[in-house]
Amino acid sequence: MSESPAIQDADLLRRLLRAKDRMDAASHEEWPVGRLAQVSGVSEAHFARSFKQAFGIPPHRYLLTRRIERAMALLRETDLPITDIAFDTGWASLGTFGRTFRDITGNSPSAIRSRGKQAAHELGRVPVCIASAARRPDLTTAVSEKRRQAANGTNEPEQQQEIP
């Protein structure tokens, strides 16, 4: 079985990593696919398809994960107001931040903050890189799909029926 074309092309992978690094360095900024494609030097469609193929998630979902991860760290490690954290991590409104945060993590920002303060002393001997990886939000399902599943009362993705 051969590898996918995006993985085989080392130059394209370097370009995708460049865009991913830019998102990591400035996750609070707006990163539409057009801007990311420009950083990578490829078309928008090719970038979106190749990014998902190379990293397993679409670029927007990756950016949401980074923003939520940064917000969780700020909630645990600082006493900044939640509103400031929302705007500092790139959200345009507090409502969108709170709703998306809850959809992804299953908890409100204030619940994460209070739980983080209680658990801070328990993680004293765990290396920071391990603790960060364990706290990384799992965003393998689109936020809109999670909302649809919650409305239907299911936690499992809807099964596609095959038509004979």
C-alpha positions, -999 to +999 in steps of 0.1 A: +000+000+000+015+034-010+015+065+011-008+094+004+006+120-020+007+147+007+029+125+029+052+115+000+060+151-010+085+163+016+084+198+002+046+200+006+049+186+042+075+213+050+051+240+037+022+226+057+044+225+088+053+261+082+016+270+082+010+249+113+039+266+131+024+300+123-009+290+138+009+277+169+029+309+173-002+332+168-033+311+175-050+343+187-049+357+151-074+350+124-062+321+101-086+317+072-077+289+048-067+316+022-040+330+045-027+296+054-026+286+018-006+317+010+019+309+038+022+274+023+024+286-013-004+263-025-041+268-035-068+270-008-084+237-018-050+219-021-040+233+013-072+223+031-071+188+016-034+182+022-035+196+058-062+172+068-044+143+051-011+151+068-023+159+103-056+141+106-078+171+112-089+202+092-069+234+097-099+252+114-103+224+139-066+224+146-067+261+153-097+257+177-078+230+195-048+253+200-070+282+212-089+260+237-056+245+249-041+280+255-073+291+272-072+261+295-036+269+304-044+305+312-074+295+333-053+271+354-021+293+356-034+329+359-061+349+377-070+368+345-107+373+341-124+348+318-134+376+294-097+387+290-087+351+284-114+347+257-102+378+238-065+370+244-069+336+228-086+349+196-123+348+203-144+376+190-171+372+217-174+358+252-205+339+242-189+321+213-159+313+235-180+299+264-202+278+241-173+264+220-152+258+252-181+239+268-188+219+236-152+208+233-142+202+269-176+193+284-170+220+311-174+257+315-143+279+317-150+286+354-153+249+362-119+242+345-104+271+365-117+258+399-107+222+391-073+233+379-065+252+411-075+221+431-054+197+411-023+220+408-006+206+438-014+170+427+006+174+394+037+188+411+059+158+401+045+152+366+067+167+338+050+197+322+050+181+287+032+151+299+006+171+319+000+193+288-005+164+265-030+148+289-049+180+291-050+186+253-086+188+241-098+160+219-114+176+189-117+147+165-154+155+159-165+189+146-182+212+172-214+214+151-215+175+150-211+174+188-240+198+192-261+177+168-253+146+188-262+162+221-295+174+206-303+139+195-293+125+229-264+104+215-227+105+221-218+083+191-215+096+155-245+089+134-241+058+113-245+063+075-269+037+061-258+019+030-283+019+001-283-015-016 
